[in-house]
Amino acid sequence: MSGHGRDNAGMAEPSRAVARVVAGVDVGGTFTDVVVHAAGHRPRAVKVPTTSDNQAVGVQRGIAQAWSGAALRLLAHGTTTATNAVLERRLARTVLVTTDGFADVLQIARQDRPALYDLSVTRPEPLVPPEQVVTVAERMSPQGTVVIALTEDEVDRVVRQVQRLEPESVAVSLLFSYAGAEHERRLAEALGGLGVPITRSSALLPEFREFERTSTCVLNAAVAPVMRRYLSALTTRLPGPTITVMTSGGGTAGVGFVADAPVHTLLSGPAAGVVAAGAVARGAGFADAIAFDMGGTSTDVCLIRNGQPEVSSSAQIAGLPLRTPAVGIHTVGAGGGSIAWVDVGGALRVGPGSAGADPGPACYGRGGTEPTVTDAHCTLGHLDPNRELGGGLRLDRQAAARAVGALPEPAGGAPGILAVVRATMARALRKVSTERGVDPAGLALVAYGGAGPLHATALARELGCRAVVVPQAPGVLSALGLLLAPARYEASRTVMAPAEDDLTEIWEALAAQAHAELVRQGVTGEVTLSRLADARYAGQSHELRIVAEGEADLTHMLHRAHRQAYGYDLPDEPVRIVTLRVVAQGDPILSRPPGDWDQGEGAPERSREIGLADQTRTARVVSRAGLAPGDEVRGPALIEQPDTTTLLAPDELAVVDDSGNLVVHLAG
């Protein structure tokens, strides 16, 4: 199977007709979150422990717990299957087929240093070792013309050599194939007889930069068998609903596309949360915000401008570059399950190691003994041990206290753990704001994930953000984002042309390709097409991604984008258009976040002694189910709901807005 444009047997493409019962399912490192939206019913949400060995089991259990009514019609899914396969190096045995003279492209890589002043830094090992690289006697020019012809004898030799290496997957990435794909197509067709997935770089990524294109092609090939097995297991367990999968670029795609191009899912789950955070921010009246998602294993942050997350054309995973559309997420190993430990110098550290779902934090009572962030909150009284958490969990405060108490006294106990993990998250938030020249005073912090609202106001105050917004269902916002995300596909082509050239024919071809792909995936409603271009000044080695709507002057737009990014422009320098892009988007399943969540029965207000910094305070304990638009809660307080707890420090005031969000104004 060549490229990523064909269906997979047994994996139906999605029908985008309005579904009566739809579900969004986000698989995280600790919990699997499920949101079910059905006509005539309030949205339902559940959290169940993630089943690491086979994520499909947890998905099936979560849906069964969340919904027992009419048949589920559509399942939008965010998965970490491909991500975990790369991080854990549980990859298929992959063979790379490339042009003679370029066998070492993955080893040579780029000559930049991952850490400039670290003398002991090491690069990640390439996914394909040298002995699994097969070279081909052929050559295309940068203009796509044949320099060295590919003979039938050479094709036969390559197929035999690849077969002897017994691959589970094959990546075909030839020199300049983005300009002339004929040689790659012929090789892919011939290799198709081996019965393993074939990834063709000219279909997956028809763009220049040999190393990045080859790296992306190899990543895709290495995770393709893993993803196909997972999707097959999922569709077998859930044969009824149409299934779509979240991609890194903030949209959804059909299982056939994802089975062929799983590299597009390497940031699947976090992207869904950012889409939902943008919708929540817009609904709360904040066009610019930071999405802050703290889950059980990690924290993901992303800048949102004008209600939309920023999407880039490149990303990295485990030090390996990939050039696919990706929401600009920055991730750190700081979550509720992050383990606190003391390094050789006696300093307290938190993460990146995590207790995960099994055994989980000590307070879960499943055999965990190492202190985690969740144990710190439990010890300080921020979490009610009498409440039932996802999967029927009840917290053991004594076990949490024993785990935290095992740390040396200079570590600072539970307050010390929270201070350290917040410092890590604050650095991540600055990475996407102040380090990019964006003043946090103009941003709201949208807090979600099971642990995010416990830390949101403290972090927002440290950064100087104007407000904190806690959505109605923060613990499952990523799952909701799967229903708010549009079907999305981006077609691209490297052109290397002066800005004055007439590019109409290429624009139209890309638009037709993008539209046709969404139609092939079953999108039946209106499709919106947007034009983007990667442009630079002549002589530069980096590009800026610019929006090219209507009859826009690309030269003028690059000048403006360059001023915004770097503070100056070069009006006398010629402008080069490097790559053209057309993004096709269909309608999302839901047009806006629902406002009528089932929060359960509201409990009477009570009080509890809690630890804040180095002192104990009496805090109000308020049930969010009992709050209505216009209600106010002043701290110190804990606002409890089934999927999370919001912590308010003294004198902080949370107001319920008309959309049901908790909004805490901190500045201005």
N, C-alpha and C positions, 0 to 999 in steps of 0.2 A: 504494500500500500504506500503510495508515494505522497509526500507532502502532507497537507492536512485538509484536503477538500473533499474527501469521500466519506460516505456513511460507514458505520461499523455494523456488522450483522448482529441483530438482536438488540441494538441500541437505537430506539426511535428518536428522531429529532422532535423538539418541542412544538406543540401547537400553542400559539399565543392567544387563542380565543379566550374570552373572559371565563375563568374557572370559578365555580361556586365555592369550592373548598380548596384553599391553597396553603402551603406550609413553607416556611423558611427554616433551614436547619444549618447551624454553624457548629462545626466540630472543633473544639479547642483542646489544649493540652490536658486540662483537668475535667471540664464539663462539656457535654454536647447540649446546645441550646436549641429549643424548638419553639417556633411561633406558628400558630394556626389561625387563619383568618377565614371565616365562613359568613356568607350572606345571612343576615338575620341573627347573628350571634356576636357577642363581645369577643375580642381577640383573646386567645388562650396562649399561655407560655409555660414551659416546664424546662427544668435543667436536670439532666441525668449524667452520671459519671461516664466519661469517655472510655470506650472499650479499645484500648491501644492495639491489641492484637488484630482486631478486625473492626474498624470504625463503623462498618455497616450495621453491626449488631446494636451498637448504641443508638444509631439513627433510628432503627426500627423500634427499639424500646421507647425512645422519646416520643415518637409519633403516636405509638399506642397509648402512652400515658396522657398525651395532650388532647387526643381526639378519638371518639368512638362513634361518631355520627355517620353522616353520608360519606360516600367514598371520596378519598382525596384525589383531586384532579391534577394538581401540579405541585411539584416539590422543587424549590430553589435551594441549592446546596452550596455551602462553602466548606471546602475540605483542605486538610493539611497533609493529604496523602503524598503528593509530589514533594511538598516542602520537607516533610520528615524523611522521605527517601534520600534526598540530597544531604540533609544535615547529618543523617546517620550513616550515609554511604551504603545504603541498602539498594544498590542499583543493578540494572541489567548489565550483563557482559556485552559491551558495545564495541563495535569496530568502526573506525573512521576511514572513509575513502576520500582522498584529497589529491590535488595535482602534484606531479613530480616536483621535488624541490621544496615542498611545503609540509613535509611530514612532521616537522618540529614546531608547527605554528602554536600549538597549545603550550609547549614547554617554554618557548621564547616569550610569548605573551606580550605585555607592555613593559617597558623599562622604567616604570615609576616604582617607587618604594611604598608599600602599604603603610608603613610607619617610618617617617623620615629619620627619627633619631634612635630607633630601636635596632641595635646591632645584631640582635639574635632573632629578628623577625624571619619567619618562613612563609613562603607562599603555599597555598593549598596544592596538593598533588593533582595533576590533570585527571579528569575522569577516564581518559583513554590512555593507557601506557603505550610507549613507543612500539612495542611488539604487536600491538593490535591496530596499527595504522597501515593502510594499504594505499600506495600511490599509483597514479594513473598517468600514462603518457598522453597528455592533451594540454591545450592551452587556449584560453579566450583572451581577447584584448579588453581593455577598459571600456571600449565602445561596443563590445558584444560581438565582434567579428572573430572568426576562427583563425588562430595563429598556428596551432598544431592540431590536426584533425584527430578525432577519436575513431579508431578503426574497430571493426567487428571482432577481430582477433584480440584486440586489447580489452574489449568489453568481456569477452569469454574468459580471458586470463584473470581479470579482476574478480569476476564471479567465483571462479574456482579458488582463488586465494582467500577470498572472504569466507567461503564455505569451509575451508580447512581450519579456520580460526574458531569455528563453532559459535557464532554470535547469537545473542538473544535479541539484539537490535542493531541496526546499522544507521550511521549518519553519513550523508553524502554532501560534502562541502568543497566545491571546486573553485579555483581562482577566477574572480570576476564573473561568477555565475549569476550575480544579480543583474548584470548587463546582457548576458547571453546564456540562457538556461538549457539549451538543447542537449549539451553533453550530460548534464545532471539528469535530465529527463530520461535519456537512453539508459544510463546506468541504473537509475531507480527502477525502471521497467524490468531490466534484466535481473536485478537483485530481488525483485518481488517474488520470484520463484522459490526463494529460500524459506518462505513462510514465516518471516519475522517482520516486525515493524521497520519501515524504511522512512527516515526523515530526510527530506531534500531541502537544503538551505535556501534555494531560490524560490521555493514555495512558502517556506516558513518565514523567511526574512530576506526579501530582495533588496538589501541595503549594503552599502560599502563598509569597510573596516573588516579586514579578513579575520583577525583574531576574535573580535566580538561576535561576528556572524558564525564562525565555526564553534565557538564556545556555546552559543545559544542552540545551535543545531545538535551538538553533542549532549547538552543538558536535556533537550527534548527527547532524544533517542534513549538516553539512559533511564528516564523515568517512564517512558511510554508503556513498557510491559507491566510495571507496577500499577500505573493508573488504570490500564485496561482490566487487570484482574480485579481491582477495587470496584470499578464501575459495573463490571459483570456481576460481582457479588451483590452490589447494591440493587441493581435492576432485577436480580433474581429474588431478593428478599422483598422488594417493593415493586411488583410487576404492574400495579394499577396506574399510578400517576405518571405523567410526563415529568422527566427530570431535567433540570437545567443546572449548570454549575457556574459559580462566580469566577470571574477572571481577575487578574491583577490590575487591569485597567479600569475597574469600577463598573463593569457590565457583566451580563450573563451570556452563556453560550450553551448550545445543545451538547449532549453527551457524545455524539459522533465527532464533532469538532474537537472536544476536549480529549477524547481518546487518542486522536491523531496529533494534537498539539498541546500536551499537558504542561509544557513550559509556561503557558499563559496562566496557569493556576498557582504559581509558586508564592503569590501573595494573596491568595483567594479570600481567606477569612477576614483579615484586617481590612481589605478593601471594602467589604460589605459594610462594616461598621462605620467607616469614614463616609460612605454614601449616605447612610442614615443620619450621621451626625450633622452633615451639611443640611439635610432636610429639617432636622430639629432646630438648628441654629436659625435658619430662615423663618421657621414658624414662630420662634421666640423673638424675632426682630433684630437678629444679629447677622449681618451679611458676612462679616469676617470673624473667624473663630479658629480655635485649635481643637481638633478631635483628640481626646485623651481616653484611651481604652486600656484599663488595667484588668487583666484577667488572672488566671491562676498561675500561669507560667511566665508571661512577659507583659510588657507595656508597649503599646503602639501609639505613636503620636503623628499628627499630620496637619499641615496648614490648610485652612479653607478660606478661599477668597471669593467674594461675591456669591456665596452659597454653594460653591463647587470645590471639591478637592482638586489639588493640582496633580496633573498627570504628566509623567516624564516618558521619555523614549528608552530609558535604560535603567537598570537596577543591578543589584548584586545579591547573591545568596552564598553564604559560606565562603566569601572571597572570590566567587566565580561570577564573571559578568554575564548578563543576559540583556539583549536589546529587544525587549517587548514592552508594549504600553503598560505602565505601572503607576498606580497612585503613589505619590511621594511620601511614603510612610517611613518613619525612623523607629526602630525597635530596640529595646533594651531588655536584658534579662532580669526584670523586676516585676514580680506578680505576687498574688496572695500566697502561693506555695513556695516562694523563693526562700531558700534556707539561709539562716544567719550563721556565720562562722567567724572565727578569729584567725587572722593570718599569722605568719611567723614573727611579724613585728609587733604583735599584740593588738592590732587594729581590728575593729569590728567590720565585717563585710557582710553584705546581703546579696545572694545570687552570684552568678547566674544559675547555679544549680537549683533544681526545684524538686519538691516532694511529689509533684504530679498528682494523678488521680489515685494511684495505688502505690504506697500506702496513704499518701496525702499528708497534710499537716498532723501534728500530734493530737490536736483537738478533735480530729475526725474519729479517733478511737479505732483505727484500723491497723495499729501496730507501728505507726510513725513515731519516732522519738526525737528527731532533730527539730530545733525551733525554727518556725517560719513567720512570715509577716502576719498570716492569719492567726497564728498562736499569740502573737503580740497583741493584736486587737482583742482576741478572746480574753487574754489575761487582764487587759485594761477595762474590760466590761463593755467594749464597743459592740460586741455581738451577744445576742441573747441566747444562752444555752438551752432555753426551753423552746425556741423556735425550731421548726423542721426546715432544713435546707434541701437543696436538690437531691433527688435520689433517696429521700427518707433519712438524711443525715441529721443527727443531733450532736451538738458540740459538747466536748468534755473539757470544762474549764480547768479542772485539776491537772489533767494530762498536759494541757497547754502551759500551765504554770510550772510544772516539773521540767518541761523541755526548755522553756525560757530561763528558768532558774539555774540550769546546768551551765549557762554561759558564765565566764569569769565576771566578777563584780565590776571591774573597770569598763566592761562593754556597755553598761548602762541599762541592761534589762530590756523590757518591752519598749519604753520610750526611745532607747538608743537604736533599737531595730527600726522603728518608724522614721527616726531622723535620718538614718543612713539610706534607707530605701527611697525616701523622699528626695534626698540629694541626688540620687541616681536619676530619678524621674525628672527633676528640675533641669538637669543637664540635657536630657532628651528634649524637653520642651523648648529650651533655649536654642537647641540645634535647628529647629524648624521656625524659629521666630527671630530673636535678636541676632543670631549669627548670620542671618540672611537679610539683616537690615530692616526687619519688621518690628515695630514698637508694640509690645504686648498690651500697652494701655488702650489700644484700639481693638483688642480681641476679647471675645468671650471664650471660656474654657467649657467645652461640652464633655461632661464626665459620664462615662459608662463602663461596661464590664462589671463583673461581680464585685470588684474591689475599688473601682474608680471613685465613686462618691464618698468613700471614707477618707480620701486624701485630697479631694478637689479644691476645697477652699484654702487649705494650707498652701498648696502649690500655687494657686492663683494669686494669693497675697504675696508670695515670694517673688513671683514673676512680675507682678503689677498689672494683671489682667483686669478688665473692667467689670467682669461678671462671671459667674458660674451658672451653667444650665445643666440640670439633671433631668433627663427625659422621663416619661412615665414608666417605661420598662427598660431601665439602663442595663440590667444584667443580661438582657437578651437582645440588645440593640443591633448587634451584628447579624443575628438571625432575622430581625425585622428588615435590615438593610438589603437582604437578599430579595425581598418583595418590593422594595423601592428602587432597585437597580434596573436600568433598562437593558434590553438585549443590545449588545455592542460588538462591533467589529471594526478594526482599523486596517485599511489597505494602504500600502506604502511602496514607494519606488525611488531609488537614488537616481538623480538626473544630472547633477554637477553642471548647472547651466547659469549663465548670467541672468540677473533679475529682469533684464529687458527682453529676454526671449519670450516667444509666444508658447505657453505651456498648456494651452486649452485642451489639446488632444489628450495629453497625459492626465490632466485633471478629470476629463470625462471618462477615460478608461478606468481610473481608480474609483470614481463614483459608481460606475456600472458594476465593478468587481465587488465593492463593499455592499451595495444594495442586493446584489445577487446572492451573496453569502448569507445575509439575514433571511432572505426569502427561502433559501435552501434549508435553513434551520427552522423554518416554520413560522417566521414572523409574518403576521397577516395584516396588522394595522399600519398606521402611517409610519414611514421611515424618514428620519431627519438626517440630512447629510451636512457635515461640517468640514471645511478645508483648513489644513494646517500645513506649515512648511518649516523645515529646518534650514536656517539661513545663517550666513556669516560674511564678514568682510574678506576680500581677497587676501590670502596669506595667513589667515587665522586657521587654527587647527581644531577649533571647537565651534559648535553651532548653538543658536538660540531657537527655541520652538516658538513660533508665532502663529497667531490666528489669522487666516487669510480669507475673510468673508467678502462676498460680493465682488466688486471691482477694485478691491483694495490694492494700493500701491505697496508691493512687497519691500521695495527699497525704503520707503518712508516708515513702514512698520518695523523694519529691522533697526533703523535709527532710534525709534522710540523705545523698542524693547532693550536695546543696548544701553540707553540712558537709564532705564529703570533698573537694569541688572548691575551696571558698573558705574553709573554716575556720569557718563560721558558718551558721546557718539563720534563717528568719523565720517562726516558728510561728504568728504572729498574722495573717500575710498570706494572702489567698485564693490557691488554686492553680488554674492554668489548664492544661488539656491541649490542646496545640497540634496535634500530629500523632500518629496511631496507626499502628503498624507491626506486621506479622506476617511473620516469617522462616520459610520452609519449607526444610528441608534433607533430602537423601537420604543414603544410605550412600556413603562414599567407595569408590574402587576397592580401595585397600589400607587396612586398619584401623590399621596401625602401620608405621614404617620397617623395611624388611628388614634382617636382621643378618648376611647371608651373602654380602656383595658379593664379586665376583671382582676382587681387587686385583692379579692377575697373579702372576708368580713373585717370591718374595722374594729380594732381592739380599743378598749378604754385607755385614755392617757394615763401614764404612770410616771414614776421617776426611778433613776438608778444612779448609783455612785460609779463614776467613770474616771479614768486617768487621762489627763490632758497635760502634755509636757511633763513637768515634774510635780504636778499637784493633782489632788483629787477634787472633783466638782460634782455637784448634784445636777444631773441632766434630765430634761424632759424626754420621755420616750413616747413618740407620736406615731400612730399608724397612718401611713400614707393613704390607705383606703378611705379614711375618714375626712380627707382634705378635699376641698372644692375650690374652683377658681376664685381668687381674691383672698383666700385664707393666708395667714402669716404664721410663721414659726420662728421664734427668736432663740438663739443659742445661749448657753450650751444645751444641745439637743441631739437626739438620735431620731431620725425619721425612718421607720422600718417598713419594708415591703417584702414580698416573697422572694425577689431576686437580688436584693441588695439592701444596704443601710447607708443613709446619708448622715455624715457627721458635721454638725455645726459648732464652731467654737463660740466662746462668749461674745455676745453683742452682734453676731452675724444674723442677718434676717433673711429668711427664705420666703418668697411669695409665690403662690401658685398662679401661673398666668392662664390666659383663656384657652390655651392648648393643653393645659394640664401639666406643664413642665414646672419644676421647682427652679426659680431664678433667684440667685443671690447676687445683689449688686455690691461691688467692692470698691469702685472708683468712680469719680466724676459726679 
